[in-house]
Amino acid sequence: MARILTAVIALPVLIASIWWAALAPIFVALAAAAMMLGLYEFYLLAGKLQIKADVSVGTLFAAAVLIICYFNELAWLPIVVAAFVIVSLAAAMLRRGASFDRMIAATGATLLGVLYVALLGGHLIALRTGFAQDSSAKLLSLFFLILMGSDTAAYYTGRAFGRHKLAPSISPGKTWEGAVGGMAASLLAVIVARSWFFPELRLEVGLPLAAAMNVLGVIGDLTESALKRGAGAKDAAHILPGHGGLLDRLDSLLFNAPVIYYFGLLYLG
């Protein structure tokens, strides 16, 4: 029930911030806040294994990445990433001493957190601000319709019919039956989007996109589950009632954010 109530409250705000140009800053603010909180949760997971990421350096460069995405200046990202690597290594050297294992663990966690959460997720902000309002709204709506539809269908199909475990050592609750239900919902989402708000989306393009996003979403979900299991945590945090932490909700979105952004550039750009 808490899972449903959270969705009922969040969805109207999300939809309004996607379709109304005047509310675009709300989408950007919500997305940026989700990325920063997700990054903090990632560092908390690392801390459970006594890996001390440099939170201040990671937060600084995550903010820089999101700002670049906001202004849609993605060509600057390689420069920022290069600077991030240098600063992270220097900070680890100064704070952790010359021990190789401590330096590599701290630097690795600091870098991976920003690349995984802020760099991948920042593409959603770039999509909201770097495209015309109509194109942005259609792409983002398609994005969330595919992934939320897939996630919901997989969850309830798995509960009702799940018998065969998909990846029992990583996520015991996921089943092949749920995966099939999620894939069917992803493909159906394209048909719904085409007839509802995205008439120019050809099925021969949209259906493979949805299938690829579904597979990447499952991989992203399992990746985040493996991170939690490795850290000995059930949820990344307990911020969202019925959903766990922000990172638990971002898992499939992060792997797919660059996909929908570059799809938009190629298909509508």
Phi, psi and chi 1 to 4 in degrees:
 res  aa     phi    psi   chi1   chi2   chi3   chi4
   1 MET       -  -42.1 -179.2   59.3   70.4      -
   2 ALA   -61.8  -35.5      -      -      -      -
   3 ARG   -61.6  -43.4 -174.1 -175.4 -177.6   97.9
   4 ILE   -69.3  -44.1  -63.6  174.2      -      -
   5 LEU   -62.7  -39.3  -71.5  176.2      -      -
   6 THR   -61.1  -43.7  -59.5      -      -      -
   7 ALA   -65.9  -40.4      -      -      -      -
   8 VAL   -62.0  -36.5  167.9      -      -      -
   9 ILE   -76.1  -41.4  -66.1  171.3      -      -
  10 ALA   -79.1  -35.2      -      -      -      -
  11 LEU   -61.1  -46.4  -86.3  177.6      -      -
  12 PRO   -58.7  -39.4  -24.3   35.0      -      -
  13 VAL   -65.0  -44.0  177.0      -      -      -
  14 LEU   -62.1  -47.3  177.8   64.5      -      -
  15 ILE   -62.5  -45.0  -67.2  170.2      -      -
  16 ALA   -62.1  -40.7      -      -      -      -
  17 SER   -71.8  -18.2   68.2      -      -      -
  18 ILE   -85.4  -42.0  -71.9  173.4      -      -
  19 TRP   -93.2  -20.1  -78.8   95.4      -      -
  20 TRP  -103.8  120.0  -67.6   -5.3      -      -
  21 ALA   -59.7  -36.1      -      -      -      -
  22 ALA   -65.7  -22.0      -      -      -      -
  23 LEU   -98.8    9.1  -62.2 -178.1      -      -
  24 ALA   -55.6  -39.6      -      -      -      -
  25 PRO   -58.7  -29.0  -26.3   36.2      -      -
  26 ILE   -67.9  -42.7  -66.7  179.5      -      -
  27 PHE   -60.6  -46.3 -179.5   91.0      -      -
  28 VAL   -61.1  -44.3  172.1      -      -      -
  29 ALA   -64.4  -43.1      -      -      -      -
  30 LEU   -65.8  -43.1  -70.4  174.3      -      -
  31 ALA   -65.3  -44.1      -      -      -      -
  32 ALA   -63.4  -42.7      -      -      -      -
  33 ALA   -63.1  -41.1      -      -      -      -
  34 ALA   -63.2  -41.6      -      -      -      -
  35 MET   -65.8  -43.6  -58.2  -53.0  161.4      -
  36 MET   -67.5  -39.9  -62.4  -55.1  -77.1      -
  37 LEU   -68.6  -38.9  -75.1  170.8      -      -
  38 GLY   -62.1  -38.3      -      -      -      -
  39 LEU   -64.1  -43.2  175.8   63.0      -      -
  40 TYR   -62.1  -39.3 -178.1   68.3      -      -
  41 GLU   -64.7  -37.6  -69.6  175.2    7.1      -
  42 PHE   -60.7  -43.8  179.9   89.7      -      -
  43 TYR   -68.0  -31.7  -71.3  153.8      -      -
  44 LEU   -65.1  -41.0  -72.9  179.2      -      -
  45 LEU   -61.9  -42.3  -71.8  177.0      -      -
  46 ALA   -61.5  -39.0      -      -      -      -
  47 GLY   -63.6  -27.3      -      -      -      -
  48 LYS   -65.1  -21.3  -69.2 -179.6 -179.0  -66.3
  49 LEU  -103.0   17.0  -63.8  176.0      -      -
  50 GLN    64.0   26.5  -55.1  -56.7  -47.8      -
  51 ILE   -98.7  112.6  -61.0  174.5      -      -
  52 LYS   -97.0   90.2  -62.3 -179.5  179.9  179.6
  53 ALA   -66.5  153.8      -      -      -      -
  54 ASP   -85.1   93.3 -163.8  -41.1      -      -
  55 VAL   -62.6  -39.9  177.5      -      -      -
  56 SER   -65.4  -45.0   57.2      -      -      -
  57 VAL   -66.0  -44.1  171.4      -      -      -
  58 GLY   -61.3  -43.6      -      -      -      -
  59 THR   -64.0  -41.9  -59.2      -      -      -
  60 LEU   -60.2  -47.9  174.2   63.9      -      -
  61 PHE   -76.4  -29.1  -82.1   91.9      -      -
  62 ALA   -62.2  -42.5      -      -      -      -
  63 ALA   -62.4  -40.6      -      -      -      -
  64 ALA   -62.3  -42.2      -      -      -      -
  65 VAL   -62.7  -44.3  167.0      -      -      -
  66 LEU   -67.0  -35.3  -64.5 -179.1      -      -
  67 ILE   -65.4  -43.0  -70.2  171.0      -      -
  68 ILE   -60.4  -42.2  -73.2  172.6      -      -
  69 CYS   -65.1  -38.7  -69.3      -      -      -
  70 TYR   -60.9  -42.7  175.0   77.8      -      -
  71 PHE   -87.6    4.3  -71.4  105.2      -      -
  72 ASN    56.0   41.6 -151.1   45.4      -      -
  73 GLU  -110.4   58.1  -62.7  -72.3  -11.6      -
  74 LEU   -66.8  -15.5  -88.5   61.1      -      -
  75 ALA   -64.4  -19.7      -      -      -      -
  76 TRP   -81.8  -12.1  -76.5   89.6      -      -
  77 LEU   -59.4  -42.9  -74.1  176.5      -      -
  78 PRO   -59.0  -35.9  -25.2   35.2      -      -
  79 ILE   -66.9  -44.2  -61.8  174.3      -      -
  80 VAL   -65.0  -41.9  171.2      -      -      -
  81 VAL   -63.9  -42.2  170.2      -      -      -
  82 ALA   -60.9  -45.1      -      -      -      -
  83 ALA   -63.3  -37.0      -      -      -      -
  84 PHE   -62.7  -43.7 -177.5   30.8      -      -
  85 VAL   -60.7  -45.4  172.1      -      -      -
  86 ILE   -63.0  -49.3  -65.9  169.8      -      -
  87 VAL   -65.3  -40.0  173.1      -      -      -
  88 SER   -63.3  -43.8  -64.0      -      -      -
  89 LEU   -65.6  -41.3  -79.0  168.4      -      -
  90 ALA   -65.0  -41.8      -      -      -      -
  91 ALA   -65.5  -40.5      -      -      -      -
  92 ALA   -64.5  -38.4      -      -      -      -
  93 MET   -64.0  -41.9  176.1  -90.0  -64.4      -
  94 LEU   -73.6  -35.3  -67.3  171.4      -      -
  95 ARG   -93.8  -29.9  -65.3 -173.7  179.4 -175.1
  96 ARG  -104.8   -6.0  -49.0  -63.3  173.7 -155.6
  97 GLY    81.7 -162.4      -      -      -      -
  98 ALA   -92.5    2.3      -      -      -      -
  99 SER   -64.3  120.8  171.7      -      -      -
 100 PHE   -62.4  -46.0  178.9   82.1      -      -
 101 ASP   -63.8  -39.5   57.5  -16.0      -      -
 102 ARG   -70.3  -39.8  -71.4 -174.8  -64.9  173.3
 103 MET   -64.5  -46.1  -77.7 -174.7   62.2      -
 104 ILE   -68.3  -36.5 -157.4   68.9      -      -
 105 ALA   -68.3  -45.9      -      -      -      -
 106 ALA   -65.8  -46.5      -      -      -      -
 107 THR   -65.7  -43.1  -55.8      -      -      -
 108 GLY   -60.6  -45.0      -      -      -      -
 109 ALA   -65.7  -41.6      -      -      -      -
 110 THR   -61.4  -47.6  -55.7      -      -      -
 111 LEU   -67.5  -48.7  -70.1  170.4      -      -
 112 LEU   -61.7  -39.3 -178.7   58.3      -      -
 113 GLY   -57.9  -45.6      -      -      -      -
 114 VAL   -70.5  -43.3  173.7      -      -      -
 115 LEU   -65.7  -40.6  -62.7  178.9      -      -
 116 TYR   -70.9  -47.3  171.6   45.6      -      -
 117 VAL   -92.3  -58.2 -178.4      -      -      -
 118 ALA   -74.9  -45.0      -      -      -      -
 119 LEU   -67.2  -48.6 -178.9   61.8      -      -
 120 LEU   -66.8  -50.6  -64.9 -177.7      -      -
 121 GLY   -67.3  -28.1      -      -      -      -
 122 GLY   -60.8  -20.3      -      -      -      -
 123 HIS   -62.5  -24.9  -76.7   80.3      -      -
 124 LEU   -69.1  -37.5  -68.2 -179.4      -      -
 125 ILE   -67.0  -42.5  -66.2  177.1      -      -
 126 ALA   -61.5  -36.0      -      -      -      -
 127 LEU   -67.5  -38.3  178.3   56.5      -      -
 128 ARG   -71.4  -34.5 -174.8   67.4 -176.4   92.7
 129 THR  -102.3  -18.0   60.9      -      -      -
 130 GLY  -100.3   -1.6      -      -      -      -
 131 PHE  -117.0  161.1  -73.9   71.4      -      -
 132 ALA   -59.3  151.8      -      -      -      -
 133 GLN   -54.1  -46.2  167.6   60.4   30.1      -
 134 ASP   -63.9  -45.2 -175.9   60.6      -      -
 135 SER   -65.9  -43.7  -63.1      -      -      -
 136 SER   -59.8  -45.5  172.2      -      -      -
 137 ALA   -62.7  -42.6      -      -      -      -
 138 LYS   -66.7  -44.8  -70.9  177.9  178.7  178.8
 139 LEU   -65.8  -44.6  -71.0  166.8      -      -
 140 LEU   -67.8  -38.4  -76.2  170.6      -      -
 141 SER   -64.8  -42.3  -63.8      -      -      -
 142 LEU   -61.2  -44.0  176.8   66.3      -      -
 143 PHE   -55.9  -53.5  175.9   82.2      -      -
 144 PHE   -72.6  -33.3  -73.7  109.6      -      -
 145 LEU   -64.0  -43.2 -173.3   61.3      -      -
 146 ILE   -65.1  -50.4  -70.8  173.1      -      -
 147 LEU   -75.5  -41.4  -66.2 -179.0      -      -
 148 MET   -69.7  -38.8  -71.0 -176.1  173.8      -
 149 GLY   -63.3  -43.0      -      -      -      -
 150 SER   -63.8  -45.8  170.7      -      -      -
 151 ASP   -62.6  -44.3 -177.3   60.6      -      -
 152 THR   -66.0  -45.6  -58.4      -      -      -
 153 ALA   -64.7  -41.0      -      -      -      -
 154 ALA   -63.5  -40.6      -      -      -      -
 155 TYR   -62.5  -51.2  177.8   77.9      -      -
 156 TYR   -79.1  -32.3  -73.4  106.2      -      -
 157 THR   -65.5  -42.0  -57.5      -      -      -
 158 GLY   -62.9  -40.4      -      -      -      -
 159 ARG   -66.3  -37.5  -72.5 -170.6   61.7 -180.0
 160 ALA   -82.7  -39.4      -      -      -      -
 161 PHE  -124.0   -3.0  -54.1  106.4      -      -
 162 GLY   -62.2  124.0      -      -      -      -
 163 ARG  -130.2  -33.5  -62.9  -66.9 -176.9  -87.3
 164 HIS  -108.4  119.3  -57.4   87.0      -      -
 165 LYS   -68.9  137.3  -59.7  -62.9 -176.7 -179.0
 166 LEU   -80.4  -49.6  178.0   62.9      -      -
 167 ALA  -148.1   74.2      -      -      -      -
 168 PRO   -60.2  -29.7   19.8  -32.0      -      -
 169 SER   -77.2  -15.6   63.2      -      -      -
 170 ILE  -108.0  -51.0  -61.8  174.7      -      -
 171 SER  -140.2   90.4 -176.3      -      -      -
 172 PRO   -59.7  -22.8  -22.2   33.5      -      -
 173 GLY   -79.8  -15.7      -      -      -      -
 174 LYS   -86.6  138.6  -70.8 -178.9  174.1   54.6
 175 THR  -128.9  161.7   62.9      -      -      -
 176 TRP   -65.4  -33.8  -78.8  104.0      -      -
 177 GLU   -63.4  -42.0  -70.0   81.6    1.0      -
 178 GLY   -64.5  -38.7      -      -      -      -
 179 ALA   -62.5  -40.2      -      -      -      -
 180 VAL   -65.6  -43.2  170.6      -      -      -
 181 GLY   -61.6  -39.8      -      -      -      -
 182 GLY   -65.5  -41.3      -      -      -      -
 183 MET   -63.6  -43.2  177.1   61.9   77.5      -
 184 ALA   -60.8  -41.4      -      -      -      -
 185 ALA   -66.7  -36.2      -      -      -      -
 186 SER   -61.9  -46.5  -62.8      -      -      -
 187 LEU   -66.5  -39.9  -60.2  177.0      -      -
 188 LEU   -64.1  -34.9  179.1   60.6      -      -
 189 ALA   -60.2  -36.5      -      -      -      -
 190 VAL   -65.7  -42.8  171.7      -      -      -
 191 ILE   -63.5  -41.7  -61.8  173.0      -      -
 192 VAL   -64.3  -45.8  171.4      -      -      -
 193 ALA   -61.3  -41.9      -      -      -      -
 194 ARG   -64.1  -39.0 -171.4  172.3 -174.0  -88.0
 195 SER   -84.3  -16.9   61.9      -      -      -
 196 TRP  -100.3  -56.4 -174.3   11.7      -      -
 197 PHE  -139.3   -2.1   58.8   82.4      -      -
 198 PHE  -132.4   61.7 -151.6  155.5      -      -
 199 PRO   -64.7  -24.4   23.1  -34.1      -      -
 200 GLU   -81.7   -3.0   63.6  -90.0   39.6      -
 201 LEU   -79.4  111.3  179.3   63.3      -      -
 202 ARG   -75.4  140.0  -57.3 -167.2  -51.9  -86.7
 203 LEU   -64.3  -33.4  -70.6 -179.4      -      -
 204 GLU   -68.6  -14.2   61.4  -92.8   28.2      -
 205 VAL  -101.6  -44.3  173.9      -      -      -
 206 GLY   -68.5  -38.9      -      -      -      -
 207 LEU   -66.5  -46.6  -68.5  176.4      -      -
 208 PRO   -62.0  -35.6  -23.8   34.3      -      -
 209 LEU   -60.6  -47.3  171.7   68.1      -      -
 210 ALA   -62.9  -40.9      -      -      -      -
 211 ALA   -63.6  -43.8      -      -      -      -
 212 ALA   -64.6  -42.2      -      -      -      -
 213 MET   -64.4  -37.9  -72.0  178.9   61.5      -
 214 ASN   -62.7  -46.2  175.6  -92.0      -      -
 215 VAL   -63.6  -45.6  172.1      -      -      -
 216 LEU   -63.7  -35.4  -84.4  176.0      -      -
 217 GLY   -63.6  -42.4      -      -      -      -
 218 VAL   -64.0  -43.5  172.6      -      -      -
 219 ILE   -62.5  -42.5  -65.5  173.2      -      -
 220 GLY   -62.9  -41.2      -      -      -      -
 221 ASP   -62.2  -46.4 -164.9  -21.1      -      -
 222 LEU   -67.0  -35.5  -69.2  174.5      -      -
 223 THR   -61.7  -46.3  -61.3      -      -      -
 224 GLU   -66.5  -36.1 -163.0  -97.1  -12.1      -
 225 SER   -63.8  -39.3  -65.1      -      -      -
 226 ALA   -65.2  -38.4      -      -      -      -
 227 LEU   -62.4  -45.9  -70.3  171.3      -      -
 228 LYS   -63.6  -45.0  -69.5 -172.9  -61.5 -176.3
 229 ARG   -63.7  -39.6 -178.3  168.6  -71.5  -88.9
 230 GLY   -64.5  -29.4      -      -      -      -
 231 ALA   -91.5   -1.4      -      -      -      -
 232 GLY    73.2   31.3      -      -      -      -
 233 ALA  -120.0  142.9      -      -      -      -
 234 LYS   -79.5  -43.2 -177.5  178.3 -176.6  -63.4
 235 ASP  -127.2  153.7  -65.8  -47.2      -      -
 236 ALA   -65.3  -31.8      -      -      -      -
 237 ALA  -166.0 -169.7      -      -      -      -
 238 HIS  -133.4   48.3  -59.2  -77.2      -      -
 239 ILE   -83.4  -43.1  -64.0  175.3      -      -
 240 LEU  -100.9  118.0  -60.2  174.8      -      -
 241 PRO   -57.3  124.8  -24.9   34.5      -      -
 242 GLY    83.4   -8.6      -      -      -      -
 243 HIS  -121.6  -10.7  -68.7  -90.2      -      -
 244 GLY    85.7 -133.7      -      -      -      -
 245 GLY   -99.1  179.9      -      -      -      -
 246 LEU   -64.5  -39.4  -95.6  -59.0      -      -
 247 LEU   -62.9  -30.5 -158.2   56.6      -      -
 248 ASP   -67.1  -27.9  -63.8  -56.7      -      -
 249 ARG   -92.0  -20.6  -69.8  -61.0   89.4 -154.0
 250 LEU   -87.1  -13.6  -67.8  173.5      -      -
 251 ASP   -49.5  -57.4   47.1   19.4      -      -
 252 SER   -74.6  -26.4   61.3      -      -      -
 253 LEU   -69.4  -39.1  -84.4   63.5      -      -
 254 LEU   -62.5  -45.5  -67.7  175.3      -      -
 255 PHE   -67.0  -23.7  -83.5   28.2      -      -
 256 ASN  -100.4  -12.4  -82.1  -64.5      -      -
 257 ALA   -59.2  -48.1      -      -      -      -
 258 PRO   -63.1  -31.1  -20.8   33.3      -      -
 259 VAL   -62.9  -49.3  173.8      -      -      -
 260 ILE   -71.1  -31.4 -164.4   67.0      -      -
 261 TYR   -65.3  -50.9  176.0   82.8      -      -
 262 TYR   -75.2  -27.1  -68.8  107.7      -      -
 263 PHE   -61.3  -43.9  171.0   79.5      -      -
 264 GLY   -61.4  -41.5      -      -      -      -
 265 LEU   -61.6  -42.8  -75.7 -176.9      -      -
 266 LEU   -76.8  -37.2  -67.2  172.1      -      -
 267 TYR   -89.9  -37.8 -165.9   73.9      -      -
 268 LEU  -112.7  -14.9  -62.0  178.7      -      -
 269 GLY   -75.4      -      -      -      -      -
